[in-house]
Amino acid sequence: MSSILGIIPARGGSKGIPRKNIIDLGGKPLLYYTIKAAKEAKILDRLVLSSEDAEIIEIAKLLGVEVPFVRPAKYAQDHVGDQPVLQHALTALKDLDGYQPDLVLYLKPTIPFRIGDDIKNVVKKLKDKNVDSVRTVTQTTGVNHPYWMFTMDEEGMSHPLISGKSIAKYPRRQLLPPVFRLNGVVEGLKPEFILNHASIYGENMALVTVPENRAVDIDTPADLDYARYLLMLSKTQSL
């Protein structure tokens, strides 16, 4: 049996949408939806919040999330990547009560429409495959496909993003090969890569597909409006 830790990173200093991680979405703080999906999965041994913000910490506790430590302010700045946040969380849990998980799930609170099965699918592949990490992806099609993308030189002339792969050779969407983009819905990681390697994902990474409607990531006010629309639509369709 593997010990599985879920970590929700929720700092208070969002600039694009102030107080984003606890902003209202359908009458609930945004953070609520990630907690709900994690609990629905029923496979996590622990679910903890990493935050420096007192209000976010209090809301997380009310929603039933463990907050065993406060994230240092130096790890809550705009320029800080995921690895220092995860390293701090793992080190703090080991120092506090000797807890050392076998697997880590990184669950960003800005993605409200993931479901428990998304989490379970990542854990299953992380256990079944000889891989360093598992990340969720969404299939990219049409104008978002890299074969239909260009760079532009100083004179405004176009050049295929990928040499030899251009829209002239793939004029119809049906000709494009399947391509997938990372979406951050669920990231399954091995603690040893978080703590001891330059890349927390290692070199041997597997993918799990998630449909576009569950991969909405709220970063801008337009993203928030879209999420509110989707939530309203889902409630209307369920009536």
N, C-alpha and C positions, 0 to 999 in steps of 0.2 A: 504494500500500500504506500502511495506517495503522499507526502504532506504538501498541500496546495495552498499558497498564500495569494490573496487578491489585494492589490495596492491601488487605491484611488488617489491620484494626485490632484489637489484642488487648492491652488494658491489664491490669494485674494487680490492680486494686483493686475488683473486683466485690463487692458487699455482699449481694445476694440469695442468691447461691451463691458462697461464697468460692473463689477460684482457678477460677472458672467456665470460662475459656477453655481450660484444660488439664485439666479434670475428666474422670474416666474415663467413657467411653461405649463399651460393647462391647469393652473391652480396649484402646482407643485414646484418646489425649487428644482432647478435643472439637475442637481446632484441626485435627486430622488430616483430618477430613471435608471441610472447606472447601478445604484444599490438594489433596486427592484430586480433587475436582470441577474445580478450576482447571486441574490438569494434564490431566485427561481432555478438557477442551475443546480443547486443543492450538491455541489461537489467541493466547495471551498472549505478548508479547515479554519481559515481565518480571513476576515475581510477588514482591512485597516485603511484609515485615511491618512494622507500625508499633507499637512497644511500648516501654514504659519499664522493663519487668520482666525481670531477668536470666534467670530460670528459663524464662519463656516464650520469650525470644529463643533460648536454647540448644536448647529442644525444636524450635522452628521450623527452626533450622539443621539439626538432625538429620533433619528431615522434608523437607529439600531446598528450603527457602525462603530467598530472599535477605534479609539484614538489614543494609543498608548504613548505617543510622543508628539511633540510640537516640532515642526520642521524649522531649522534655523533660517533666519532671514536671508543669509547669504546663498541659500539654495532656493530662494523664492523670487529671484530676479529674472527679468526678461531674457537675458542672455544665457541662462543656465539650462543645459540640456537634460535629457531624461536620466542619463547614467548617474550623475551625482545624487539626484533625488532618490533613485532606487538603491544606490549604495548606502546612503544615509539610513533609509528605512530598514534595510537588512541588518546593518550594523547595530542600529538602535534596538531592534527586536532581540538580537543575540545578546546584547549587553543587559537588557532589561530582564529577560527571563530565559535566556538560553535557547530561544526558538530559532531553528534553522530549517526552512522549507526545502523540499526537493524541487518544487516547481513554483514559478512566480507568474501571475497574470497581471498585466498592466492594463487598467481599465480607466480610460480617460472620461471624465464626467461630461464632456462636451458632446458626447455621442449618445443621444437619448433613446434611440430606437433599436438598439441591439436587444437580443432576447437570450434567455438562458441557454438555448440550444447552440447559439454562436459560441458561447463560452465552453460548453461541453465538447463541441466539435474540435476546438483548438486543443483542449486538454487531451482528447483521445489521440489526435495525431501526434502530439508531443510525446505521449507515452508509447505509441505503436511504432513510430518511425525513429531511426537512429539519426536524430537531428539536433542541432544546437538551439533552434528556436522555431516558433510557428507564428505567422502573421496573417491577418485577414486581408483579403483583396476584393476588389470589384472589377468585373470585366469592363474594359474600355472599348468603345465602338465609335464608328463614324468620325466626325471632325475632331474628336479627342484622341484618336489613334495616332501613335507616333509616326506612322508611315505617311500621314497626311499633315505633318507638321514641318515647319521651316525655320531656319535661321535667316537673318537679314543682314547684309553687309552695309557698309557706310554709304553706299550709293542707293540703298533701298532695294537691291536685287535679292531674290529669294534663293535659298540653297536648302536641299533636303536635310532635315534634321539627322537622318541616318543615311549615310552615303549608299547610293544604289537602291534605296527604297523611297520611292516618291509616288505621289498621287497619279503620275502619268502611267506607272506600271500597275497601279491598283485603283483604277478609276471608279470602281463600284464597291460599296460597303461590303457586299457579300464576298469579295475577294480577299479581304483583310484577315490575316491570321489572328487567333485569339491572343489578346494582350491584357494584362491585369495591372491595376494600380493599387498601391498600398492605401488602406483607408483608416487604419488605426482603431478599428472596432474592438478587436481583442489582440493582445500581443502576449504570447506564451514564451517564457524565458527560463533558462537554467541559471540558478544563482551564481555558479562558478564563472559564467561569462559576465554577469553584472559586476562581480567583485574583482575579477582578475584579468580581464581582457580589454583591449582597446575598443572592441565592438561588443555591445551587449547582445547582439544577434548571432555572433559567431559567423562562420563561413558556410555552414550547411543549414539552410533555412527552407522550411516547408510552408506551403500556403493553403489557406482555407477560404473558399469563396463565400461572400455575403452579398445579397442583392442590394441594389442601389438605395432602395427605400429604407434600409436598415443602417446605411452607412452615412447618413447626414451628420456632418460635423459642424457644430455651431462656432463660428469664428468671427462673423460679421453680423451687423444688424439684419442684412438680407437673409443670411442663413437662419437667424432666429425667426424672422417672418415666415420663411418657408417651413420650418419645423412646426410653428403654430398652425399653419395651414394644413399640414399633413395630419397633425393631431386632431384638428377639428373635423377633417374629412373622415378619419377613421372612426370618430365618435358618431358622425352622421350615418355612416354606412352600417354601423352596428345596431342602429335603432330599428 
